[in-house]
Amino acid sequence: MSMTTSDTDQTIKSLDSFYCANVVVSLWADAVGNRLEGPAIFLLTDELGEVSDHARSAAQQLADRVGDLGGAITADPCQLRDVAPGDSDFELPDCGDVRSIIEMGLRELNVIIAAYEEFLVKVRDTDPVSHQLVTRLLADETHRRADIEAALKRP
């Protein structure tokens, strides 16, 4: 089945929203990392750097695919959170509380995972390239979620 103009427009809109979400995650991880206090400095500095790097890489891949489809990513930084899936709140956790940071990160991770899953159902038969890209990103995020959930179960 080939993509219609309407399908392509919707795919571009979804991929752009994922792009925005990943840019926001990268900025959030950098901001939290910059504010870490106490034990969180020793426990989360490297992890937050990895989260930021991963999100930047995902954003670049999504931007490339949007371009392949003839679209353009959101350019106005003020619109990033509004375009991204989920609510438009942007908040920082208590940067000295490891659990607070992890729980907030997990909440946002669950939002993007749900959005990726919904997207995959919609494009399964119409856009195999976007489907493959988002499947790969979903696998990475699902693995990251499993690691976070395991960390939260530790005493």
Secondary structure, DSSP 8 states (H G I E B T S, - for coil): ----HHHHHHHHHHHHHHHHHHHHHHHHHHHHHHH--THHHHHHHHHHHHHHHHHHHHHHHHHHHHHHTT------GGGHHHHSSS-S------TT-HHHHHHHHHHHHHHHHHHHHHHHHHHTTT-HHHHHHHHHHHHHHHHHHHHHHHHHH--
